[in-house]
Amino acid sequence: MSDPEGSRKLQAIVAADVVGYSRLMQDDDEATVATLETYRGVFREKIEARRGRVVDMVGDSVLAVFEAATEAVSTTFEIQSEIAQRNEALPEARRMRFRIGINLGEVIERPDGTVYGDGVNVAARLESIGEPGGICIAGTVHDQVKNRLKAVYEFLGEQQVKNMAEPVRAFRIRPDAQGEVAVAVPTADGAATALALPDKPSIAVLPFDNMSGDPEQEFFADGVVEAVTASLSRIRSFFVIARNSAFRYKGRPVDVEQIGKELGVRYVLEGSVQKAGGRVRITVQLIDVTSGAHVWTDRVDGTLEDVFELQDRITERVAGAIQPSIRLAEIERARRKRPQDLGAYDHAMRAMPHVWALEKDASEKALEFLDRALAIDPEYPLALSLASWCYAQRAVYNWDDNIDLARSDALRHAEKAAELGGEDPLILAVLGAAHTVLRNQGTARVMLERAVAIDPNAAWAWSRLGWVENYSDRPERAVAHFERALRLSPLDPMNFNNYVGMGSAHEVAGRYDEAVAMYRRALQERPHAYWILRNLVSALAGAGRMDEAAAEFKRLMAAYPDLTVTKFRNAMVFSSATIDRMCGNLRKVGLPD
């Protein structure tokens, strides 16, 4: 018997509408209508080419259906890419961006082709919470496409939908970026579209060229960049890309316009450092990437003893060039406590890249440099804090059988750094991390929240706050912090740890399949971070994917032949209930007690 209301079908439903349509119409209604008609044509052409059907185009909205979720998602990627490319030819104020929501559900299709029902309502709700130029999908769509489309899936939590008894799982979906963090939808030619600029002056400090003729002096040039970046980051009215993302451009040809798009900033600071004998010359230029104009160029000369003064002078001049009203008091507050000896500074700069690798051999190498720095200057706060984080890694990643000693070393170094370093946000963040591995989550939260209050651009501090939320059984808050860290440092080599954090958030929430996807993405970016396998095996077992769990367990035991449930429990700092669940999952695959 036929349904009197129409036929019922399972369809992938696409809902889209224009962001800021009313404003566009107010500014210039004729131009807005013309652009809308053009972009409607893009929707219709792409949808019909993939065997979809346009149901309706009312006002600024589009409603379409597909037989397959993969076709719906692939098509919307193409649509957003082409619209982004076409927008490049328009002034910023006239660019038209769409939000898109996709749901897989039952619809009722009337004889005239219109569709309605709860499936349509869910798609509309997903569209409303999406990003301009972005795509938001339901959990039902995610389940269909996660193993078919190479993409980045970011869980947005459970969303309430009007007239629906149960909340709907939602995901932001972005194209994979070949091992890089996918921060924007690519255009038709493969280039990334621009991220939206923050509502404050935004800047990336690129690696400076080493003009000394001695490759051993690379670390010195890197140290100048690190110091300038840290100082600018602490100026609250600026948005500053984290050092680790900017350093992805080291040794690569510089296209500042493209870099501005990839990082989502208006200004880029580039320069060079020449060190000869006891003299230093630093040359810098500030570029507005939106126009290509050189805003300011300068050269500062001095002795090695002057190097910290030179760094401060650059910070002051850059800040003044970007925002002339910036107060000198704010710049003064941004200055970091200096080492007493340049030798200590040199060793700390050499340690820096090894500290953030989160791999056992690299961490040991970092400690060698930091021990040398502290032998020269035992009261150098930066070296103390970096050493603390290395000891904390030993504890939480099962690299040291004496976990209690590693934890106490971490806390001892962090507390001494905090005592000497005052309100330096990196030092506060490390102290927070040390308290985290000691399971002092309340103290850790205080330290980390103070760090981001001082430096709202502190990507690593936001990431560590995400871990505190995981350990406190608040996974949705954790995901928000990890996403903020990703935006502040979109190309950071450390971002694999944000994906581990998101995976842990899903595991805490019992969403094991989503956890597995994030853990595997993290391992794709950092294959030798074998400690992630502990989490991956637990999540696979929790999801009931025992064949996959057994295969990954072999890899885990090859990397950690002496690992036991007890050692795992001692290293982890999740809540008791979460650790019990994880230990139970590891026992399922044969990890001995």
Phi, psi and omega in degrees: 000131183283151178287124181297337181276343184138177181276145180260133183220150170271119185224155167270119187255129179248123175240134181218150168207169186275137175279128177069034184298319182299317179298316179300318180293320179298320184289316183196093186293322182293315179295322180295315179298320180296315179295319180299317179297319178299314184287330172299322177297323176298312178304309185297315182298312183292318182295313182290330178293335180257021176065027172269178179224128174282121181273317185200151172222088182251132181059235180258014185255160175225135175233128181217162178227151177227156175284332185233140180295323181297322178294320180297314182292313180301319181295318182291329172302312182298319181297310181298324179296313182292320179296319178299320179294317179294326179297333181302332182277356183253152172299152184307318183291342183256000182289138183249121181241143181249144163265144179230133173241142181228130177230150173247113183194178181279135174235158172255121182254120179280165179301333181277001177096349178288153179231151176205177181126178183299326180300323178290319180299320180294316179300319179295321178295318179297320177300321185291336181261003181283173178269152170302127182079006185248178182229131179238129184238156176280160177302328179295324177289316179305317181299329182278326190255347190300328179259003182248329181245127178283105185206173176256124182248117182247118184288132183253003179095185180271129183248131176282138179235132182305135179070009176251130183290321183255144175292161183249129174291137182232146179227139165273134182237132181224153179296147173294148183238039174052055176090343176270164174291129180279105184253355181201155176285129182287153176280178183299332181268008175094351179282158180274140175282161185290137167291152176296134179289140176298164181273033177207163178305131186235140188210148169237132176263109184281158176303135179278148176287139175270109183260015186278348182077006181233110181303335180293346181269004179305316183299330181291315177298319179297324180295322177298315180296316180301317182292316180295317179299314181299318181293314179297324182298330184277357173277108193299334183277004179250153169249115187239126177292136183297151183306318186296326177287316181299326183286353173294343181267003181296129178078007180250151175301140186262119170242095190297328179296315179294320178298319178301321179291316184292327182260347180070049180229159179268326185243147173232133175252123176233162182183192181214156178232131176237121181241122180219120182061233179261012184251151178227136172234126178241122178247131183224152172217138181256127185239133172274107188287342179288335180240346185079004184282142173276107185288323188196140177225142181206160175225130179238137180239149176183186178268168177302325179295339181270358195302324181288325174296321179297318178298316179297322180296319178297313178305313182298317183287322177297313180300317180294327180288323181282316184220091186305335183280358182301137184274140178299329180297324180291321177295318180299319180294335183282350186285140182270148176297132187268155174287158179279345186218133181297332178298320177297318178299315180302312182295322179296320178293324177293328181285332193311306183295331180288327181300319189269001181289333182058036174235146191302308183297319180295319180296321177295322177296318179300317181296327176300312179295319184290325175298321178294318179299317183284336174293327179280317183222089184296348182245035178269106188301319182298315180296320178298317183291320178295320177297320178303315182293326177296318177294323178297322177300319179304321183286307191283340181257015178058039178267351184224129179293331179266078185295322181297320179294317179299319179295316182292324175297319179299312183292320181299314180293319182294318181292323177293320178298317181293323178297323183268331189266356176063238187256032176290123186296325178296318181293320176296321179295320178294320176299319176298318179296320179298316178294330177299310183289344174271004179068022175265071190292328178295314178295319179301317181297318180299314181297315184289321178294326175293321180299314182283339173291321178286316183232092181293351179264010185282088185302317183293324178295320176297321178297315179295327174297324175301318179294322177301318179295322175300314182291342179259013178061040174235070189295328183290321175297323180301313182301319180299320179291320179295322178295323178295320178298321179297321180291322180289335181217070190294339181245022186291128174301339178280355186295340175303328180288332173293324176291323174299317179299317178295320176300318178297322178300316178296321180293319176302321182279356180082014178265077192292322180297318177295322178298316180301316181300318181289319179298320181291324176296319179299319180290331175297321182280331182221077187299335184266006174276073190294341179299337179295333181301330178302315181288319182297315180298317179299315182292319179298317178295320178298328179279355182079014180267070193289328178296316178293321180298319180296320180294317180288332178296324177299317178295319180300314183289334175292325180276328182231071185297337182259009184293139175228169176299321181296315179296319178298314181300319181294328182280325185285150182235022175289174176296160182302319182295318180292317179297319178301318180296315180295318178297320177299320179294321179291326175297326180302328182264002173106011177290124183289154178291000000 
